[in-house]
Amino acid sequence: MLEPDYLVSADQLEKARAALLVEAMTAIHTRARRYLQEPGEGAWHDLVRALARAHGDSATYELLRAVEVHSRVSVPP
């Protein structure tokens, strides 16, 4: 029995997921560098949106809270 053309194999699906992950991580890296070079509200919101697209709203919120707490409790060298 022939499979319809629109069905994809597990291998094709995994390759597509990997490509999307690479794209998401590249977007995060690009936006983080942009923010570090020129901090501002627009660049910050672009970075947060890229994080949320890649990791979800809840994970992004927890990450940002952890960074905030660390910045308050860490002792500068």
Summary of the structure (lengths in Angstrom):
residues: 77
radius of gyration: 18.2
end to end distance: 67.6
largest distance: 67.6
contacts: 156
relative contact order: 0.08
helix: 78%
strand: 0%
